[in-house]
Every structure is written in structure tokens, then in C-alpha cells.
Amino acid sequence: MTDAASGAILEEAVVLQRIAAAPRVLLGERHDSEADHAAQRWLLNALHDQRPQASIVLEMIASERQPRIERVQRWLGQGKQVSQERLAEMLDWDQRWPWAVYGGLVSDATGRGIALQGGNLARREVDALLAMEAAVVFPQPGARTRLADAVLGMHAGAESMLEGMLAVQRARDNRMALVLANASTPTLLLAGRWHVLRGTGVPGYLGEDTPVLVIAPASPGETIDAADADLVWWLGDE
């Protein structure tokens, strides 16, 4: 990793100490990057070895699922052992987020007693927001332009749905910020890269009394502004 402000390359032990000292850490991912998923699983376990990790907030779980998640974790806390496949069934995992990708991380967390926290919107909330036509306003200057460019770059012909898609983005960030602020610390948020950056995502919905440490994954040749992240994790594939 490198320090985003200075560009200095940091040794692994220094990085872990710095991250472990932060009560709230935001770790971005490129959803289709195997390197990102392997890295986040390593970091979760490395942090827990440094000091107990209280919770992990996941974009991959809708916050309305929290009662079920907590019931499953209470049951597992009684010393019960289940396979990854059975754990997916018990959690009623949303397969739009492939279990083959996220199952190892979730199993590691539940096996170590780390509380899972759902940070996403329910499907009905997303559908209602997609129908919005009013111009969406973001708390960070420049966020609307950056996110609109990203949405249109990923979804050809989405101009007619742009406001709705931006409304979903804003609402997801606001929901994740709320869950993160109330999660037991130390906590770790795992979400798409745009969701964790200071200039576009969750940090803009948190008060100044809720400081965070932001880690952005990047590939060689990319530029991550120090205004967006504290640490840049150089990971190969996208």
C-alpha cells in the first residue's frame, strides 16, 4: 500500500498498525476483481489477529435483513458448525452477489464472531428510487458530475434513467453511513469503490465527529487523489 497524501510505500506491519488503530475503516472493491476479494479477506483476518474486530458492514446485505442475520449469528455463537453452503441458505444470501465470491469472507467473519451488518437498500427501495426524475443533489462538490460520468460510462443508453440511478447511489451511501455510524467498533465497511471515496461516497454523509480511514484499491497506472482516500492498495486485476 501507499500513503495517498505522500505517495510513500508502507511496510505491511506499519499498514496494519495504522488500520487497526482506526475505529471505522472503509475498504473499496472493484466487484469483479479477484485480487480485491482476496485482499479484503486477508485484511479482515489480519486485523482480527491484531485486535478483536467487532463488526463488518457489507454493501452485499440489505439492512432489512438484519434481524435474520442476527438470529443466525446468535445460533452460530452457541458453538454450532455449518458448511459454507448451509450458511448461505441460513442467511438467505442474495445471489446477485455470488456466494462463490463472498462466501469465504462471510464464513471467516461469522466463524470468528464478527458481527455482520447489512448496509444496502431493499429491492423495493431501489425500485422506488429508480422512478425518480428530480435532479439529485450530493453533499460533496463535484460528486454529481463524477458519478454521472461513471454511471453513463458503465450503462450505455442510461440517460433517461440517470436521475433515478443517482438517487439510488445517494440513498445507498446514506444508508451505509447510518449503519456504519451505529455499528460496534472497530468496524470495517466493504463496498464498491465509488461508495467509499471521500469525494463521492459514504464519508460525505458522516458527521465530523465520525472520522474514517479510507482504503481505495487501484491498478498500476491509476491515480487516486489524496482527497478521496488515505491509503491506496495496489492490486493487479480488474
C-alpha positions in Angstrom: 0.0 0.0 0.0 1.0 3.6 -0.3 0.0 6.7 1.6 -2.3 8.7 -0.7 -1.0 12.0 0.5 2.7 11.4 0.4 3.0 8.6 -2.1 5.2 6.7 0.3 5.3 2.9 0.1 4.3 1.5 3.5 5.5 -1.8 5.0 2.8 -4.3 5.9 3.3 -4.1 9.6 3.0 -0.3 9.5 -0.1 -0.5 7.4 -1.8 -3.0 9.7 -1.0 -0.9 12.8 -2.4 2.2 11.1 -5.6 0.5 10.0 -6.1 -1.4 13.3 -5.9 1.9 15.2 -8.9 3.3 13.2 -12.3 2.7 14.7 -14.0 2.9 11.3 -12.3 1.7 8.1 -13.8 1.9 4.6 -12.4 -0.6 2.1 -13.5 -0.2 -1.5 -13.7 -3.0 -4.1 -14.0 -3.5 -7.8 -16.8 -6.1 -7.7 -15.3 -8.2 -10.5 -11.7 -8.2 -9.2 -10.5 -11.5 -7.7 -7.4 -9.6 -6.3 -9.7 -7.2 -4.4 -11.7 -10.1 -2.9 -8.6 -12.0 -1.8 -7.2 -8.8 -0.3 -10.2 -7.9 1.7 -10.5 -11.4 3.2 -6.8 -11.2 4.1 -7.2 -7.8 5.7 -10.3 -8.8 7.8 -8.4 -11.7 9.3 -5.2 -9.8 9.8 -7.0 -7.0 11.6 -8.8 -9.5 13.8 -5.4 -11.1 14.7 -4.2 -7.6 15.7 -7.2 -6.9 17.9 -10.8 -8.1 18.0 -12.8 -6.9 15.0 -16.3 -6.1 16.4 -18.3 -5.8 13.2 -18.2 -5.7 9.4 -20.7 -3.6 7.3 -21.5 -5.1 3.9 -23.0 -3.5 0.8 -23.9 -7.0 -0.2 -26.6 -7.4 2.5 -29.8 -5.2 2.7 -30.3 -3.6 6.1 -33.8 -5.0 6.3 -32.2 -8.5 6.5 -30.5 -7.6 9.9 -32.9 -9.5 12.2 -32.3 -12.7 10.3 -28.6 -12.1 10.2 -28.5 -11.6 14.0 -30.6 -14.8 14.6 -28.2 -16.8 12.6 -25.2 -15.4 14.3 -26.7 -16.0 17.8 -27.2 -19.6 16.8 -23.6 -19.9 15.5 -22.4 -18.3 18.7 -23.6 -21.4 20.6 -20.7 -23.3 19.0 -22.6 -24.6 16.0 -20.7 -25.6 12.9 -22.1 -25.4 9.4 -20.7 -25.7 5.8 -20.4 -22.6 3.7 -23.3 -23.8 1.5 -25.5 -24.3 4.6 -24.5 -20.9 5.9 -25.7 -19.3 2.6 -29.0 -21.0 3.0 -29.4 -19.9 6.6 -28.6 -16.3 5.7 -30.8 -16.4 2.7 -27.9 -14.9 0.8 -28.8 -12.6 -2.2 -27.3 -14.5 -5.1 -26.9 -11.3 -7.1 -23.7 -11.1 -5.1 -22.2 -14.5 -6.0 -21.6 -16.6 -2.9 -18.6 -18.2 -4.6 -17.0 -14.7 -4.3 -18.2 -13.6 -0.9 -18.8 -16.8 0.9 -15.3 -17.2 2.2 -15.2 -13.7 3.7 -18.7 -14.1 5.3 -17.7 -17.6 6.7 -14.5 -16.1 8.2 -16.4 -13.3 9.8 -19.1 -15.5 11.3 -16.6 -18.1 12.4 -14.6 -15.5 14.3 -17.7 -14.0 16.0 -17.5 -10.7 13.9 -21.0 -9.2 13.7 -22.4 -8.8 10.2 -24.2 -5.6 9.4 -26.3 -5.1 6.3 -25.8 -1.7 4.7 -27.7 -1.8 1.5 -31.2 -0.8 0.4 -34.1 -3.3 0.0 -35.2 -4.1 -3.6 -38.4 -2.2 -3.2 -36.5 0.9 -2.1 -34.3 0.7 -5.1 -37.3 0.3 -7.5 -39.0 3.4 -5.9 -35.8 5.5 -6.3 -35.3 4.4 -9.9 -38.6 6.1 -10.8 -37.4 9.5 -9.6 -37.0 12.3 -12.1 -36.0 15.2 -9.9 -32.3 16.3 -10.1 -30.3 14.6 -7.4 -28.1 16.7 -5.1 -25.0 15.3 -3.4 -23.3 16.7 -0.3 -19.8 16.8 -1.8 -18.9 19.4 -4.5 -18.3 17.7 -7.8 -19.8 14.3 -6.8 -22.8 14.6 -9.1 -20.6 15.1 -12.2 -18.2 12.3 -11.3 -20.9 9.8 -10.5 -23.0 10.7 -13.6 -20.0 10.1 -15.8 -19.3 6.8 -14.1 -23.0 5.7 -14.4 -23.2 6.6 -18.1 -19.8 5.0 -18.7 -21.0 1.7 -17.3 -24.6 1.8 -18.6 -24.9 2.7 -22.3 -28.1 4.5 -23.1 -28.9 5.2 -19.4 -29.5 8.9 -19.9 -33.3 8.6 -19.4 -32.7 6.8 -16.0 -29.8 8.9 -14.8 -31.6 10.7 -12.0 -33.1 7.5 -10.6 -29.7 5.8 -10.7 -28.0 8.7 -9.0 -30.8 8.7 -6.4 -30.1 5.0 -5.7 -26.4 5.8 -5.3 -27.0 8.6 -2.9 -29.5 6.6 -0.8 -27.1 3.6 -0.6 -24.3 5.8 0.6 -26.6 7.5 3.2 -27.8 4.0 4.4 -24.3 2.7 4.7 -23.2 5.8 6.6 -26.0 5.4 9.0 -25.3 1.7 9.6 -21.5 2.4 9.9 -22.0 5.2 12.4 -24.1 2.9 14.7 -22.0 -0.3 14.2 -19.9 -1.7 17.1 -16.3 -0.6 16.7 -13.8 -1.4 15.4 -15.8 -1.8 12.2 -15.0 -2.3 8.6 -17.2 -1.3 5.6 -16.8 -3.3 2.4 -18.5 -1.6 -0.6 -17.9 -0.7 -4.2 -15.0 1.8 -4.7 -17.2 4.8 -5.6 -19.1 4.2 -2.3 -16.1 4.6 -0.1 -14.3 7.6 -1.7 -14.5 10.8 0.3 -15.4 12.8 -2.8 -18.3 10.7 -3.9 -19.5 8.3 -1.2 -20.2 7.4 2.4 -17.8 9.9 4.1 -19.9 12.8 2.8 -22.9 11.5 4.9 -21.0 11.2 8.1 -20.5 14.0 10.6 -17.1 15.4 11.6 -17.4 13.5 14.8 -17.3 10.2 12.9 -13.8 10.1 11.4 -13.0 7.2 9.0 -9.9 5.8 7.3 -10.5 5.1 3.6 -8.6 2.5 1.6 -9.1 2.5 -2.2 -8.0 -0.4 -4.4 -6.2 0.6 -7.6 -4.4 -0.9 -10.6 -1.0 0.3 -11.8 -1.4 3.4 -13.8 -4.4 4.7 -12.0 -4.5 7.8 -9.9 -6.3 8.0 -6.6 -6.5 11.6 -5.2 -5.4 12.1 -1.6 -8.7 14.0 -1.1 -10.5 10.7 -1.8 -8.6 8.2 0.2 -6.0 7.7 2.9 -4.4 4.6 1.6 -4.1 3.2 -1.9 -3.9 -0.6 -2.2 -2.2 -1.5 -5.5 -4.0 -4.7 -6.8 -3.5 -6.1 -10.2 -6.6 -7.3 -11.9 -10.0 -5.6 -12.5 
